[in-house]
Structures are given as C-alpha cells and as structure tokens.
C-alpha cells in the first residue's frame, strides 16, 4: 500500500538525485518496471545498464535521467526508505500508485499530486485515514499542505 506523509519530514530523503547517484545498481536500470517507467516518463529506451537512448539527448548514462524517474526508481528499489516525491511531476503519479500496489511504500509530499480519476488506496499518515479517490484525498491533503 502507498502511504503518504504531507509536509516537512526530517527522515525523508529530499535530494533523491544524490541518493540515486551514490546508491543505484546496474540491475535497477534493466528491471522491467524501471524500463517501463523510463520509457513512459522520460520517453527513453534502456539499451543496457549503462546506456539509455533519449530522444532529446541521444545516448545517456543512468545519472542523466530526469529527477522524477530517479525518484521513482529509488522508491521502488529501496522501499524501506522514505523519499520526497515532490521532485516528481504528476506524470509520475500512476507509477507511484503502481509501486504501492506491488509493495508497501511511504513517500513524502509537499504539494498536492494528482493521482488521477481512478480508484486507489492511499493512507494519509498525518491523519491515519485511507482514501480511495482524489475526491477523498484533496480535502484532507489540502488542509495539511499550505
């Protein structure tokens, strides 16, 4: 299940780019779910553990992926840590939900992320409530995030 803590969270990792740079393993990049996230968010194709074909930049190393994709991969590959996902755009929201369906994860947000029109299960740690739609999430998160 996906759990979210809104607002300042001292134990959260805020600089996910540095965390990724110092922590990632080659097999993270070639993982099937990571390949799909990279293709969807960055429109790039993983050719191997060290080369990704970007339509904008050409051949790039994993360190040159967007901050959003790096954060998604870190959330997925290191689920015991809490990452600030405010570096992610709304285009990452469906992937955060997908990761939360696969394993229990907790993220930190300092903004209102749009998780779309579909049904989901998200626990808001600040209040202990479990919500199942944006209509349920927005009034709760809106009172917390300022």
ZAKE-567248 format. One line per 2 residues: number of its first residue (from 1); their letters; for each residue z, y, x of N, C-alpha, C. Coordinates in nm, 4 decimals. Each point is the difference from the previous one (the first is absolute). Example, Ala and Ser with C-alpha at 12.3 -4.5 7.8 and 13.67 -1.06 7.14 Angstrom:
2
1) as) 0.7800:-0.5690:1.3190:0.0000:0.1190:-0.0890:0.0000:0.1200:0.0900 ~ -0.0720:0.1050:-0.0350:0.0060:0.1190:0.0820:0.0730:0.1090:-0.0770;
//
This chain:
146
1) xx) 0.0000:-0.1187:0.0841:0.0000:0.1187:-0.0841:0.0000:0.1241:0.0879 ~ -0.0635:0.1032:-0.0480:-0.0013:0.1294:0.0669:0.1221:0.0798:-0.0436;
3) xx) 0.0747:0.0487:0.0975:0.1113:0.0907:-0.0255:-0.0305:0.1313:0.0703 ~ 0.0313:0.1105:-0.0681:-0.0271:0.1322:0.0559:0.1280:0.0809:0.0012;
5) xx) 0.0243:0.0657:0.1133:0.1060:0.0998:0.0078:-0.0679:0.1347:0.0148 ~ 0.0269:0.0907:-0.0935:-0.0577:0.1335:0.0040:0.0934:0.0958:0.0722;
7) xx) -0.0566:0.0838:0.0870:0.0769:0.1014:0.0707:0.0319:-0.0418:0.1417 ~ 0.0850:0.0794:0.0632:0.0349:-0.0229:0.1399:0.0734:-0.1326:0.0155;
9) xx) -0.0434:-0.0783:0.0962:0.0589:-0.1308:0.0256:0.0085:-0.0170:0.1517 ~ 0.1144:0.0245:0.0594:0.0122:-0.0016:0.1455:-0.0474:-0.1292:0.0674;
11) xx) 0.0167:-0.1150:-0.0660:-0.0393:-0.1259:0.0633:-0.1497:-0.0295:-0.0101 ~ -0.0729:0.0810:-0.0748:-0.1447:-0.0209:-0.0139:-0.0726:0.0412:0.1274;
13) xx) -0.1100:-0.0680:0.0265:-0.0856:0.0348:0.1133:-0.1014:0.1013:-0.0512 ~ 0.0091:0.1221:0.0512:-0.0861:0.1083:-0.0450:-0.1275:0.0100:0.0823;
15) xx) 0.0066:-0.0314:0.1274:-0.1186:0.0084:0.0844:-0.0623:-0.1385:0.0117 ~ -0.0718:-0.0384:-0.1038:-0.0578:-0.1338:-0.0031:-0.1121:-0.0167:0.1020;
17) xx) -0.0641:0.1088:0.0387:-0.1071:-0.0076:0.0998:0.0567:-0.0454:0.1341 ~ 0.1119:0.0581:0.0412:0.0644:-0.0401:0.1265:0.0547:-0.1417:-0.0117;
19) xx) 0.0623:-0.0328:-0.1143:0.0503:-0.1353:-0.0203:-0.1131:-0.1010:0.0137 ~ -0.1125:0.0269:-0.0654:-0.1157:-0.0898:0.0051:-0.0487:-0.0156:0.1437;
21) xx) -0.0125:0.1107:0.0689:-0.0496:-0.0028:0.1384:0.0858:-0.0888:0.0895 ~ 0.1293:0.0045:-0.0199:0.0923:-0.0729:0.0870:0.0377:-0.1392:-0.0495;
23) xx) -0.0455:-0.0376:-0.1188:0.0462:-0.1247:-0.0598:-0.1113:-0.0971:-0.0384 ~ -0.1171:0.0522:-0.0364:-0.1004:-0.0872:-0.0599:-0.0464:-0.1100:0.0942;
25) xx) -0.0400:-0.1098:-0.0633:-0.0515:-0.1167:0.0720:-0.1466:-0.0182:-0.0394 ~ -0.0783:-0.0588:0.0886:-0.1426:-0.0190:-0.0265:-0.0265:-0.0752:-0.1302;
27) xx) 0.0829:-0.0996:-0.0305:-0.0256:-0.0791:-0.1200:0.0247:0.0787:-0.1291 ~ 0.0687:0.1142:0.0080:0.0169:0.0827:-0.1184:-0.1360:0.0490:-0.0487;
29) xx) -0.0830:0.0428:0.0906:-0.1285:0.0611:-0.0341:-0.0952:-0.1017:-0.0629 ~ 0.0065:-0.1232:0.0461:-0.0934:-0.1021:-0.0494:0.0527:-0.0763:-0.1217;
31) xx) 0.1205:0.0297:-0.0452:0.0559:-0.0586:-0.1219:-0.0897:0.0366:-0.1191 ~ -0.0219:-0.0948:-0.0893:-0.0910:0.0227:-0.1137:0.0385:0.1217:-0.0841;
33) xx) 0.1276:0.0136:-0.0345:0.0406:0.1139:-0.0822:-0.0184:0.1306:0.0763 ~ 0.0316:0.0002:0.1284:-0.0175:0.1214:0.0809:-0.1473:0.0382:0.0083;
35) xx) -0.0872:-0.0978:0.0167:-0.1451:0.0269:0.0012:-0.0425:0.0684:-0.1302 ~ 0.0504:-0.0501:-0.1128:-0.0354:0.0572:-0.1303:0.0522:0.1423:-0.0143;
37) xx) 0.1234:0.0248:0.0470:0.0556:0.1349:-0.0075:-0.0796:0.0965:0.0871 ~ -0.0365:-0.0434:0.1208:-0.0780:0.0839:0.0920:-0.1362:0.0325:-0.0605;
39) xx) -0.0637:-0.0993:-0.0595:-0.1303:0.0220:-0.0617:0.0110:0.0964:-0.1180 ~ 0.0989:-0.0190:-0.0843:0.0137:0.0822:-0.1194:0.0421:0.1435:0.0324;
41) xx) 0.1025:0.0161:0.0807:0.0555:0.1335:0.0247:-0.0820:0.0777:0.1033 ~ -0.0341:-0.0633:0.1105:-0.0736:0.0696:0.1065:-0.1503:-0.0260:-0.0018;
43) xx) -0.0446:-0.0845:-0.0916:-0.1423:-0.0363:-0.0093:-0.0518:-0.0564:0.1322 ~ 0.0851:-0.0724:0.0701:-0.0318:-0.0541:0.1322:0.0103:-0.1519:-0.0005;
45) xx) -0.0787:-0.0631:0.0851:-0.0072:-0.1459:0.0066:0.0622:-0.0480:0.1306 ~ 0.0934:-0.0916:-0.0115:0.0633:-0.0588:0.1179:-0.0978:-0.0988:0.0619;
47) xx) -0.0382:0.0257:0.1244:-0.0892:-0.0902:0.0725:0.0789:-0.0985:0.0849 ~ 0.1191:0.0395:0.0389:0.0872:-0.0836:0.0814:0.1317:0.0719:0.0189;
49) xx) 0.0927:-0.0597:0.0730:0.1330:0.0595:0.0131:0.0026:0.1346:0.0722 ~ -0.1072:0.0331:0.0713:-0.0013:0.1246:0.0769:-0.1105:0.0964:-0.0415;
51) xx) -0.0878:-0.0413:-0.0937:-0.1119:0.0851:-0.0388:-0.0167:0.0023:-0.1513 ~ -0.0066:0.1208:-0.0524:-0.0202:0.0232:-0.1423:-0.1201:0.0923:-0.0124;
53) xx) -0.0922:-0.0354:-0.0877:-0.1211:0.0799:-0.0190:0.0245:0.1042:-0.1081 ~ 0.0112:0.1248:0.0418:0.0222:0.1123:-0.0908:-0.1334:0.0666:-0.0301;
55) xx) -0.0285:0.0291:-0.1284:-0.1261:0.0662:-0.0326:-0.0071:0.1438:0.0529 ~ 0.1145:0.0568:0.0323:0.0051:0.1381:0.0484:0.0090:0.0053:0.1522;
57) xx) 0.0841:-0.0848:0.0580:0.0289:0.0074:0.1432:-0.0696:-0.1064:0.0837 ~ -0.0631:-0.0981:-0.0621:-0.0598:-0.1113:0.0740:0.1073:-0.1023:0.0335;
59) xx) -0.0105:-0.0632:0.1150:0.0982:-0.0995:0.0413:0.1309:0.0662:0.0406 ~ 0.1073:-0.0397:-0.0641:0.1313:0.0582:0.0304:0.1013:-0.1108:0.0275;
61) xx) 0.1061:0.0370:0.0674:0.1135:-0.0895:0.0240:0.0957:0.0108:-0.1189 ~ 0.0872:-0.0986:-0.0188:0.0960:0.0053:-0.1116:0.0843:0.1275:-0.0020;
63) xx) 0.0301:0.0549:0.1136:0.0797:0.1223:0.0060:-0.0676:0.1206:-0.0605 ~ -0.1308:-0.0098:-0.0238:-0.0748:0.1115:-0.0567:-0.0180:-0.0099:-0.1516;
65) xx) 0.0594:-0.1020:-0.0604:-0.0017:-0.0103:-0.1462:0.0766:0.1176:-0.0596 ~ -0.0203:0.0253:-0.1278:0.0720:0.1088:-0.0662:0.1494:-0.0288:-0.0059;
67) xx) 0.0774:0.1055:-0.0129:0.1450:-0.0153:-0.0123:0.0380:-0.0797:-0.1236 ~ -0.0781:0.0141:-0.1078:0.0281:-0.0754:-0.1216:-0.0141:-0.1498:0.0202;
69) xx) -0.1084:-0.0423:0.0658:-0.0213:-0.1429:0.0243:0.1049:-0.0539:0.0965 ~ 0.0324:0.0763:0.1024:0.1037:-0.0447:0.0944:0.1325:-0.0200:-0.0726;
71) xx) 0.0316:0.0893:-0.0912:0.1245:-0.0123:-0.0764:-0.0045:-0.1231:-0.0899 ~ -0.1120:-0.0234:-0.0676:-0.0133:-0.1187:-0.0846:0.0192:-0.1282:0.0805;
73) xx) -0.0637:-0.0060:0.1148:0.0106:-0.1195:0.0844:0.1440:-0.0194:0.0465 ~ 0.0658:0.1089:0.0386:0.1401:-0.0099:0.0435:0.0892:-0.0482:-0.1143;
75) xx) -0.0213:0.0535:-0.1198:0.0783:-0.0429:-0.1169:-0.0178:-0.1499:-0.0227 ~ -0.1226:-0.0461:0.0112:-0.0322:-0.1406:-0.0249:0.0517:-0.0920:0.1099;
77) xx) -0.0178:0.0406:0.1236:0.0320:-0.0885:0.1115:0.1460:0.0068:0.0454 ~ 0.0698:0.1053:-0.0365:0.1410:0.0144:0.0383:0.0803:0.0345:-0.1260;
79) xx) 0.0056:-0.0936:-0.0957:0.0619:0.0304:-0.1299:0.1504:0.0250:0.0057 ~ 0.0633:-0.0390:0.1086:0.1445:0.0233:0.0114:0.0336:0.1448:0.0350;
81) xx) -0.0987:0.0792:0.0372:0.0201:0.1414:0.0320:-0.0424:0.0846:-0.1197 ~ 0.0482:0.1207:-0.0056:-0.0350:0.0933:-0.1065:-0.0849:0.1102:0.0605;
83) xx) -0.1181:0.0194:-0.0565:-0.0931:0.0999:0.0505:-0.0176:0.1111:-0.1019 ~ -0.0126:0.1224:0.0508:-0.0330:0.1110:-0.0873:-0.1484:-0.0097:-0.0301;
85) xx) -0.0334:-0.0216:-0.1250:-0.1394:-0.0175:-0.0400:-0.0631:0.1301:-0.0470 ~ 0.0640:0.1123:0.0253:-0.0587:0.1279:-0.0381:-0.1203:0.0349:0.0874;
87) xx) -0.0186:-0.0726:0.1104:-0.1207:0.0165:0.0814:-0.1198:-0.0627:-0.0695 ~ 0.0255:-0.0814:-0.0992:-0.1062:-0.0678:-0.0742:-0.0463:0.0876:-0.1158;
89) xx) -0.1298:0.0014:-0.0219:-0.0536:0.0659:-0.1178:0.0090:-0.0926:-0.1201 ~ -0.0376:0.0520:-0.1146:0.0014:-0.0820:-0.1210:-0.0956:-0.1187:0.0101;
91) xx) -0.0991:0.0084:0.0910:-0.0917:-0.1128:0.0191:0.0696:-0.1204:0.0623 ~ 0.1208:0.0183:0.0486:0.0793:-0.1095:0.0568:0.0941:-0.0631:-0.1027;
93) xx) 0.0186:0.0656:-0.1146:0.0999:-0.0439:-0.0984:-0.0241:-0.1420:-0.0486 ~ -0.1262:-0.0342:-0.0281:-0.0270:-0.1354:-0.0503:0.0349:-0.1051:0.1048;
95) xx) -0.0128:0.0351:0.1278:0.0323:-0.0944:0.1070:0.1506:-0.0145:0.0159 ~ 0.0735:0.1086:-0.0212:0.1462:-0.0081:0.0037:0.0477:-0.0917:-0.1122;
97) xx) -0.0595:0.0156:-0.1186:0.0342:-0.0895:-0.1117:-0.0344:-0.1449:0.0330 ~ -0.1161:-0.0225:0.0624:-0.0434:-0.1356:0.0363:0.0979:-0.0630:0.0990;
99) xx) 0.0392:0.0760:0.1011:0.0959:-0.0516:0.0983:0.1311:-0.0340:-0.0697 ~ 0.0426:0.0846:-0.0937:0.1221:-0.0247:-0.0756:-0.0068:-0.1221:-0.0892;
101) xx) -0.1211:-0.0417:-0.0380:-0.0168:-0.1241:-0.0757:0.0131:-0.1221:0.0906 ~ -0.0352:0.0166:0.1262:0.0017:-0.1102:0.0966:0.1402:-0.0225:0.0566;
103) xx) 0.0710:0.1105:0.0245:0.1322:-0.0085:0.0643:0.0849:0.1195:-0.0425 ~ 0.1295:-0.0137:0.0167:0.0904:0.1109:-0.0298:-0.0126:0.1055:0.1090;
105) xx) -0.0257:0.1231:-0.0419:-0.0095:0.1112:0.0939:0.0720:0.1210:-0.0577 ~ 0.0478:0.0837:0.0899:0.0581:0.1280:-0.0381:-0.0736:0.1075:0.0768;
107) xx) -0.0418:0.1033:-0.0724:-0.0632:0.1144:0.0644:0.0772:0.1252:-0.0363 ~ -0.0236:0.1036:0.0771:0.0572:0.1312:-0.0252:-0.1144:0.0925:-0.0372;
109) xx) 0.0197:0.0797:-0.1028:-0.0988:0.1006:-0.0379:0.0675:0.1349:-0.0162 ~ -0.0734:0.1037:0.0382:0.0494:0.1356:-0.0191:-0.0935:0.0788:-0.0900;
111) xx) -0.0875:-0.0748:-0.0690:-0.0900:0.0616:-0.0968:-0.0250:-0.0997:-0.1130 ~ -0.0666:0.0459:-0.1046:-0.0311:-0.0867:-0.1130:-0.1355:-0.0666:0.0251;
113) xx) 0.0020:-0.1252:0.0359:-0.1229:-0.0756:0.0224:-0.0500:-0.0521:-0.1336 ~ -0.1316:0.0045:-0.0184:-0.0619:-0.0486:-0.1233:-0.0317:-0.1481:0.0155;
115) xx) 0.0734:-0.0844:-0.0709:-0.0202:-0.1439:0.0048:-0.0984:-0.0488:-0.1072 ~ -0.0686:0.0908:-0.0654:-0.1070:-0.0364:-0.0914:0.0456:-0.0298:-0.1419;
117) xx) -0.0980:-0.0428:-0.0793:0.0222:-0.0214:-0.1431:0.0475:-0.1403:-0.0355 ~ -0.0049:-0.0916:0.0946:0.0365:-0.1384:-0.0288:0.1505:-0.0217:-0.0061;
119) xx) 0.0358:-0.1213:-0.0372:0.1415:-0.0389:-0.0045:0.0446:-0.0444:0.1390 ~ 0.1239:0.0252:0.0319:0.0585:-0.0391:0.1278:0.1498:-0.0113:-0.0168;
121) xx) 0.0657:-0.0490:0.1036:0.1467:-0.0015:0.0036:0.0438:0.0695:0.1271 ~ 0.0713:0.1106:-0.0171:0.0528:0.0766:0.1127:0.1468:0.0279:-0.0284;
123) xx) 0.0833:-0.0274:0.0989:0.1416:0.0359:-0.0112:0.0207:0.1337:0.0688 ~ 0.0573:0.0952:-0.0727:0.0351:0.1299:0.0571:0.1431:-0.0132:0.0510;
125) xx) 0.0144:-0.0049:0.1307:0.1316:-0.0240:0.0603:0.0988:0.1103:-0.0354 ~ -0.0467:0.1225:-0.0069:0.0885:0.1127:-0.0287:0.0787:-0.0191:-0.1292;
127) xx) -0.0611:-0.0644:-0.0995:0.0640:-0.0150:-0.1303:0.0275:-0.1447:-0.0375 ~ -0.0634:-0.0934:0.0730:0.0146:-0.1416:-0.0320:-0.0899:-0.0466:-0.1129;
129) xx) -0.0826:0.0880:-0.0540:-0.0875:-0.0338:-0.1118:-0.1268:-0.0712:0.0482 ~ -0.0472:-0.0939:-0.0810:-0.1283:-0.0644:0.0241:-0.0965:0.0555:-0.1045;
131) xx) -0.1143:0.0494:0.0492:-0.1006:0.0589:-0.0885:-0.1281:-0.0820:0.0069 ~ -0.0819:0.0141:-0.1058:-0.1199:-0.0828:-0.0112:-0.1288:0.0783:-0.0227;
133) xx) 0.0083:0.1323:0.0064:-0.1197:0.0827:-0.0173:0.0276:0.1386:0.0574 ~ -0.1078:0.0759:0.0195:0.0166:0.1377:0.0469:0.0739:0.0830:-0.1049;
135) xx) -0.0214:-0.0309:-0.1287:0.0718:0.0733:-0.1053:0.1504:-0.0181:0.0110 ~ 0.0441:-0.1162:0.0480:0.1433:-0.0239:0.0197:0.0466:0.0571:0.1342;
137) xx) -0.0855:-0.0055:0.1009:0.0391:0.0425:0.1346:0.0085:0.1522:0.0143 ~ -0.0971:0.0720:-0.0549:-0.0062:0.1447:0.0220:0.1241:0.0786:-0.0406;
139) xx) 0.0581:-0.0234:-0.1173:0.1197:0.0784:-0.0349:0.1178:-0.0257:0.0938 ~ 0.0123:-0.1234:0.0485:0.1099:-0.0346:0.0905:-0.0238:0.0612:0.1378;
141) xx) -0.1170:-0.0264:0.0553:-0.0325:0.0501:0.1345:-0.0074:0.1520:0.0005 ~ -0.0496:0.0574:-0.1096:-0.0126:0.1450:-0.0079:0.1328:0.0730:0.0065;
143) xx) 0.1068:-0.0638:-0.0469:0.1331:0.0603:0.0087:0.0580:-0.0070:0.1406 ~ -0.0492:-0.0959:0.0784:0.0529:-0.0214:0.1353:-0.0778:0.0818:0.1028;
145) xx) -0.1310:-0.0045:-0.0087:-0.0860:0.0680:0.0976:-0.0136:0.1449:-0.0395 ~ 0.0313:0.0859:0.0917:-0.0100:0.1450:-0.0280:-0.0685:0.0694:0.1133;
//
